[in-house]
């Protein structure tokens, strides 16, 4: 029930020189369909990532962190859907490593040059033998144009594959960026979110790439939430193959870095918004804008307090302008010296709160009308400073409960 979100058009997804994608049905996902995705990278590609801060980080997250910290080359990424390989102890780590060994044999690289990713049900052993059996089909389908198929292969409860592309310039030379993501629930990032992979053919140093992945996450994936929960498997990986005919970006203090960042953030924001549009059971896509904050963390706290609140989200589902829920959420943000008499709030173009109370011009029917569309903007002015931010979320419908109640059936 995605909100104004269509499947990606494969013809609009730009191939990234140095990246090939393959897919297969391994029989891991209960509902069937493609559930294995292989990404092969050209030699010399650089990779950086950010991961969940959940203390129960899944086995593949543990393996990825160690391998990226060791600064070994990365030649492949392997992702399975339907099983999170989390809460599986040392056996789970070994299963993730065994998966990498199988990929290494299949494409001819070292096992330490493979990064594993998993998504799905927690506390179940990873059926590595099914992955090993399906890998030849993944290799057989490897192609640069397979971004849309790869996006479909990593889905769990997603209803629509998520992919995006942008072309930009660095130093006057063309570069491209394409990415895919999955995730529609258990999404409250604390550094990254869900599974997301963005690749570019730009040339960029490893330190600059590591800074770029963090800054991109903060500007995109860290600004989307569905239900306030942080997954055990959240991962965002940024890949630079260096195949573009453009100068290398040595550090962030250059115009070229800003040019590349603009393209990468644009792709990532589209993916992040796609996640909110496809939130489990979503009927409405909600943009929460907070202005007049004293700092960026403060603006984010207020925006997420609104976006997280089940009472606010169910009110949006019902198109019920229950203004008290919005005030409650802002007050729950934990801003100790907040002067509520300076707070204003709008639903779309309708001013509903003025100086901390009901706006004199507000009428109930105007609020109901503002909450009826499938896309809604909530604007808050705190009157404390000049900082602003934006967070994307969705409503809570009956289907959210149904989907999660039946997740393992």
C-alpha positions as CSV (number, residue, x, y, z in Angstrom):
1,X,0.0,0.0,0.0
2,X,2.8,2.4,-0.9
3,X,2.0,6.1,-1.0
4,X,2.6,7.5,-4.5
5,X,5.5,5.1,-5.0
6,X,6.0,3.2,-8.2
7,X,8.4,0.4,-9.0
8,X,11.6,1.8,-10.6
9,X,11.9,1.8,-14.3
10,X,15.0,-0.2,-15.2
11,X,15.7,2.0,-18.1
12,X,16.0,5.0,-15.8
13,X,18.6,3.4,-13.6
14,X,22.1,4.3,-14.7
15,X,24.7,1.5,-14.8
16,X,27.8,2.3,-12.7
17,X,31.0,1.3,-14.5
18,X,32.7,-1.3,-12.3
19,X,29.5,-2.7,-10.7
20,X,27.6,-5.8,-11.7
21,X,24.5,-7.2,-10.0
22,X,23.1,-10.8,-10.0
23,X,20.1,-12.3,-8.3
24,X,18.5,-15.7,-7.6
25,X,15.8,-17.5,-5.7
26,X,17.5,-19.5,-2.8
27,X,14.4,-20.5,-0.9
28,X,15.2,-18.5,2.2
29,X,12.2,-16.2,2.2
30,X,9.0,-17.9,3.3
31,X,6.9,-16.2,0.8
32,X,9.1,-17.3,-2.1
33,X,10.6,-15.2,-4.9
34,X,14.1,-13.8,-5.4
35,X,15.9,-13.6,-2.1
36,X,19.6,-13.5,-2.9
37,X,21.6,-10.6,-4.4
38,X,25.2,-10.5,-5.4
39,X,27.1,-7.4,-6.3
40,X,30.5,-7.8,-7.9
41,X,32.9,-4.8,-7.9
42,X,35.8,-4.0,-10.2
43,X,39.3,-4.1,-8.7
44,X,40.3,-0.9,-7.1
45,X,36.8,0.0,-5.9
46,X,36.6,1.7,-2.6
47,X,33.9,1.0,0.0
48,X,32.8,2.6,3.2
49,X,29.8,1.9,5.4
50,X,27.8,2.8,8.5
51,X,25.9,0.3,10.6
52,X,23.3,-0.1,13.3
53,X,24.2,0.8,16.9
54,X,21.8,-1.8,18.2
55,X,23.7,-3.9,20.8
56,X,22.4,-7.1,19.2
57,X,24.1,-6.3,15.9
58,X,23.6,-9.2,13.6
59,X,26.5,-11.5,12.6
60,X,26.9,-10.0,9.1
61,X,27.2,-6.5,10.6
62,X,29.9,-7.8,12.9
63,X,31.8,-9.3,9.9
64,X,31.4,-6.2,7.8
65,X,32.7,-3.9,10.5
66,X,35.8,-6.0,11.0
67,X,36.6,-6.2,7.3
68,X,36.1,-2.5,6.6
69,X,38.2,-1.6,9.7
70,X,41.0,-3.8,8.3
71,X,40.9,-1.7,5.1
72,X,41.1,-4.8,2.8
73,X,40.0,-4.4,-0.8
74,X,36.3,-5.2,-1.3
75,X,35.3,-7.2,-4.4
76,X,31.8,-8.3,-3.7
77,X,28.7,-7.8,-1.5
78,X,26.2,-10.7,-0.9
79,X,22.8,-10.1,0.6
80,X,20.1,-12.6,1.6
81,X,16.5,-11.8,2.4
82,X,14.2,-13.7,4.7
83,X,16.7,-14.5,7.5
84,X,18.6,-11.8,9.6
85,X,21.3,-14.2,10.9
86,X,21.0,-12.3,14.2
87,X,21.0,-13.7,17.7
88,X,22.8,-16.7,16.4
89,X,26.1,-16.3,18.3
90,X,29.4,-17.6,17.0
91,X,27.5,-20.1,14.7
92,X,26.0,-17.1,13.0
93,X,29.3,-15.4,12.5
94,X,30.7,-18.6,11.0
95,X,27.7,-18.8,8.7
96,X,28.3,-15.3,7.4
97,X,32.0,-16.1,6.8
98,X,31.0,-19.4,5.1
99,X,28.8,-17.4,2.8
100,X,31.7,-15.1,1.9
101,X,33.9,-18.1,1.2
102,X,31.3,-19.5,-1.2
103,X,31.2,-16.1,-3.0
104,X,34.9,-16.0,-3.2
105,X,35.1,-19.4,-4.8
106,X,32.4,-18.4,-7.3
107,X,33.9,-15.1,-8.5
108,X,37.6,-15.7,-7.8
109,X,38.6,-13.4,-5.0
110,X,39.6,-13.8,-1.3
111,X,36.9,-14.5,1.2
112,X,38.1,-11.4,3.2
113,X,37.2,-9.3,0.2
114,X,33.5,-10.1,0.5
115,X,31.0,-8.3,2.7
116,X,27.9,-10.2,3.8
117,X,24.4,-8.7,4.6
118,X,21.2,-10.3,5.8
119,X,17.7,-9.2,6.5
120,X,14.6,-10.9,7.7
121,X,13.6,-13.0,10.8
122,X,15.8,-12.8,13.9
123,X,16.9,-15.8,16.0
124,X,16.9,-18.4,13.1
125,X,20.0,-20.1,11.8
126,X,21.1,-19.0,8.3
127,X,20.6,-21.8,5.8
128,X,24.0,-21.3,4.2
129,X,23.6,-24.5,2.0
130,X,20.7,-22.8,0.2
131,X,22.9,-19.7,-0.5
132,X,25.7,-21.9,-1.8
133,X,23.3,-23.8,-4.1
134,X,21.9,-20.6,-5.5
135,X,25.2,-18.7,-6.0
136,X,25.8,-20.1,-9.5
137,X,22.5,-18.6,-10.6
138,X,23.6,-15.2,-9.1
139,X,26.9,-15.3,-11.0
140,X,25.1,-16.3,-14.2
141,X,22.9,-13.2,-14.0
142,X,25.6,-10.7,-13.2
143,X,25.1,-7.6,-15.3
144,X,25.6,-3.8,-15.0
145,X,21.9,-3.1,-15.8
146,X,20.4,-5.3,-13.1
147,X,19.7,-2.6,-10.5
148,X,15.9,-3.0,-10.5
149,X,16.2,-6.8,-10.2
150,X,18.7,-6.4,-7.4
151,X,16.3,-4.1,-5.5
152,X,13.6,-6.7,-5.7
153,X,15.8,-9.5,-4.5
154,X,16.6,-7.8,-1.1
155,X,13.0,-7.0,-0.2
156,X,11.2,-8.4,2.9
157,X,7.9,-6.8,3.7
158,X,8.5,-4.1,1.1
159,X,5.7,-3.8,-1.4
160,X,7.7,-1.9,-4.0
161,X,11.4,-2.2,-4.9
162,X,13.4,0.9,-4.2
163,X,16.1,2.3,-6.5
164,X,17.3,5.7,-7.7
165,X,19.9,7.3,-10.1
166,X,21.4,10.7,-10.7
167,X,24.0,12.0,-13.1
168,X,26.2,14.9,-12.0
169,X,29.5,16.5,-12.7
170,X,32.8,16.6,-10.8
171,X,35.3,19.1,-12.0
172,X,33.4,19.5,-15.2
173,X,33.4,15.7,-15.9
174,X,30.3,13.5,-15.8
175,X,29.8,11.1,-12.9
176,X,26.9,8.8,-12.1
177,X,25.3,7.5,-8.9
178,X,22.8,4.7,-8.5
179,X,21.4,3.1,-5.4
180,X,19.0,0.5,-4.0
181,X,17.4,0.1,-0.6
182,X,15.0,-2.1,1.4
183,X,13.1,-1.5,4.5
184,X,9.6,-0.6,5.6
185,X,9.5,-1.2,9.3
186,X,11.8,-1.4,12.4
187,X,13.5,1.7,11.2
188,X,14.8,4.2,13.7
189,X,18.4,4.8,12.6
190,X,21.2,5.8,15.0
191,X,23.8,6.1,12.3
192,X,22.4,4.2,9.3
193,X,19.2,2.5,8.4
194,X,17.8,-0.7,6.8
195,X,19.9,-2.0,3.9
196,X,21.0,0.5,1.4
197,X,23.8,0.4,-1.3
198,X,24.8,3.4,-3.3
199,X,27.5,3.2,-6.0
200,X,29.3,5.9,-8.0
201,X,31.9,5.8,-10.7
202,X,33.6,8.9,-9.2
203,X,37.2,8.8,-8.0
204,X,37.5,9.6,-4.3
205,X,40.1,8.9,-1.5
206,X,39.2,6.4,1.2
207,X,39.2,9.1,4.0
208,X,36.9,11.3,1.9
209,X,34.6,8.4,1.1
210,X,34.3,7.5,4.8
211,X,33.3,11.1,5.6
212,X,30.9,11.1,2.7
213,X,29.0,8.0,3.8
214,X,28.5,9.5,7.3
215,X,27.4,12.9,6.0
216,X,25.1,11.3,3.5
217,X,23.5,9.1,6.2
218,X,22.8,12.1,8.4
219,X,21.2,14.0,5.5
220,X,19.0,11.2,4.3
221,X,18.6,7.8,6.0
222,X,19.0,9.2,9.5
223,X,16.0,11.4,8.7
224,X,13.4,8.7,8.1
225,X,11.5,6.7,10.7
226,X,8.6,4.2,10.5
227,X,8.0,3.0,14.1
228,X,10.9,4.2,16.3
229,X,12.6,0.9,16.5
230,X,16.2,0.3,15.4
231,X,16.9,-2.9,13.5
232,X,19.8,-5.3,14.3
233,X,20.9,-5.3,10.7
234,X,20.8,-1.7,9.5
235,X,23.6,-1.0,7.0
236,X,24.4,1.7,4.5
237,X,27.3,1.1,2.1
238,X,28.8,3.6,-0.3
239,X,30.9,2.4,-3.2
240,X,33.2,4.3,-5.5
241,X,34.6,2.4,-8.4
242,X,36.9,5.2,-9.7
243,X,36.0,4.5,-13.3
244,X,34.8,8.0,-14.2
245,X,37.0,10.3,-16.3
246,X,37.1,12.9,-13.5
247,X,39.8,14.1,-11.1
248,X,40.1,12.3,-7.8
249,X,38.6,13.9,-4.8
250,X,41.3,14.0,-2.2
251,X,39.4,15.5,0.7
252,X,36.2,17.2,1.7
253,X,37.7,20.7,1.5
254,X,37.2,20.9,-2.3
255,X,34.4,22.0,-4.6
256,X,34.5,18.6,-6.2
257,X,33.6,16.9,-2.9
258,X,30.5,19.1,-2.7
259,X,29.5,18.3,-6.2
260,X,29.7,14.6,-5.6
261,X,28.0,14.9,-2.3
262,X,25.1,16.7,-3.9
263,X,24.5,13.7,-6.2
264,X,24.9,11.0,-3.6
265,X,22.6,12.8,-1.1
266,X,20.0,13.3,-3.8
267,X,19.9,9.5,-4.5
268,X,20.0,8.7,-0.8
269,X,17.1,11.0,0.0
270,X,15.0,9.6,-2.7
271,X,15.6,6.1,-1.3
272,X,14.9,7.3,2.3
273,X,11.7,8.9,1.2
274,X,10.7,5.7,-0.6
275,X,11.1,3.8,2.6
276,X,8.6,6.1,4.4
277,X,6.2,6.0,1.4
278,X,6.3,2.2,1.7
279,X,6.1,2.0,5.4
280,X,4.3,-1.1,6.6
281,X,0.6,-0.5,6.1
282,X,1.2,3.2,5.2
283,X,-1.6,5.2,3.7
284,X,0.0,8.7,4.1
285,X,3.5,10.1,3.6
286,X,4.3,12.7,6.2
287,X,7.1,15.4,6.0
288,X,7.9,16.9,9.4
289,X,9.8,20.2,9.1
290,X,11.1,21.9,12.3
291,X,12.5,25.4,12.1
292,X,13.7,28.0,14.7
293,X,15.6,25.4,16.7
294,X,18.7,26.3,18.7
295,X,20.7,23.4,17.2
296,X,20.5,20.6,14.7
297,X,20.2,17.9,17.4
298,X,17.4,19.9,19.0
299,X,15.5,20.2,15.7
300,X,15.9,16.5,15.0
301,X,14.6,15.6,18.5
302,X,11.4,17.6,18.0
303,X,10.8,16.3,14.5
304,X,11.3,12.7,15.6
305,X,9.2,13.1,18.7
306,X,6.3,13.9,16.3
307,X,7.2,11.3,13.7
308,X,7.6,8.5,16.3
309,X,4.4,9.1,18.3
310,X,1.8,6.3,17.7
311,X,-0.9,8.7,18.8
312,X,0.1,11.3,16.2
313,X,0.5,8.7,13.5
314,X,-2.9,7.0,14.2
315,X,-4.5,10.5,14.1
316,X,-3.0,11.1,10.7
317,X,-4.4,7.7,9.5
318,X,-7.9,8.8,10.6
319,X,-7.5,12.4,9.2
320,X,-8.3,13.5,12.8
321,X,-6.9,16.9,13.6
322,X,-6.3,16.1,17.3
323,X,-4.1,19.0,18.0
324,X,-3.4,17.9,21.6
325,X,-1.4,14.9,20.3
326,X,0.9,17.2,18.3
327,X,1.5,19.5,21.3
328,X,2.1,16.4,23.5
329,X,4.7,15.1,21.0
330,X,6.6,18.4,20.9
331,X,6.6,18.6,24.7
332,X,7.9,15.0,24.9
333,X,11.0,15.9,22.9
334,X,12.8,16.7,26.1
335,X,13.8,20.3,25.4
336,X,14.1,21.4,29.1
337,X,13.9,25.2,28.5
338,X,11.4,25.2,25.7
339,X,9.2,28.3,25.9
340,X,5.9,26.9,24.6
341,X,4.5,30.4,24.2
342,X,6.7,30.8,21.2
343,X,5.8,27.6,19.4
344,X,3.7,27.8,16.1
345,X,2.6,24.8,14.0
346,X,1.0,24.3,10.6
347,X,-0.7,21.4,8.9
348,X,0.0,22.1,5.3
349,X,-1.0,25.8,4.8
350,X,-3.3,25.8,7.8
351,X,-1.9,27.4,10.9
352,X,-3.3,25.4,13.8
353,X,-1.1,26.4,16.8
354,X,0.0,30.0,17.5
355,X,2.1,30.9,20.5
356,X,1.5,27.6,22.1
357,X,-2.3,27.5,21.8
358,X,-5.0,27.1,19.2
359,X,-4.6,29.7,16.5
360,X,-7.4,32.3,16.5
361,X,-8.1,31.7,12.8
362,X,-8.2,27.9,13.1
363,X,-11.3,25.9,12.3
364,X,-11.7,22.2,12.9
365,X,-12.9,21.6,9.3
366,X,-9.7,23.2,8.0
367,X,-7.5,20.8,10.1
368,X,-9.5,17.8,8.8
369,X,-9.1,19.0,5.3
370,X,-5.4,19.5,5.7
371,X,-5.0,15.9,7.1
372,X,-7.0,14.2,4.3
373,X,-4.4,14.1,1.5
374,X,-2.0,11.2,1.0
375,X,0.9,13.6,1.4
376,X,1.0,16.0,4.4
377,X,3.5,18.5,5.6
378,X,3.8,19.4,9.3
379,X,5.7,22.6,10.0
380,X,6.9,23.6,13.5
381,X,8.5,26.9,14.4
382,X,10.2,26.8,17.9
383,X,11.2,30.4,18.1
384,X,14.6,29.6,19.6
385,X,17.2,30.0,16.8
386,X,17.8,29.6,13.1
387,X,18.4,25.9,12.7
388,X,16.0,23.7,10.8
389,X,15.7,20.1,9.7
390,X,13.3,17.7,8.0
391,X,12.2,14.1,8.9
392,X,10.0,11.8,6.8
393,X,7.6,9.3,8.2
394,X,4.2,7.7,7.6
395,X,0.9,7.0,9.4
396,X,0.0,3.9,11.4
397,X,-2.9,2.0,9.9
398,X,-4.7,-1.3,10.8
399,X,-2.4,-3.0,8.4
400,X,0.7,-2.1,10.3
401,X,-0.5,-4.2,13.2
402,X,-1.6,-7.0,10.9
403,X,1.7,-7.1,9.0
404,X,3.8,-7.3,12.2
405,X,1.5,-9.7,14.0
406,X,1.8,-12.1,11.1
407,X,5.5,-11.4,10.2
408,X,6.7,-15.0,10.9
409,X,3.6,-16.8,9.4
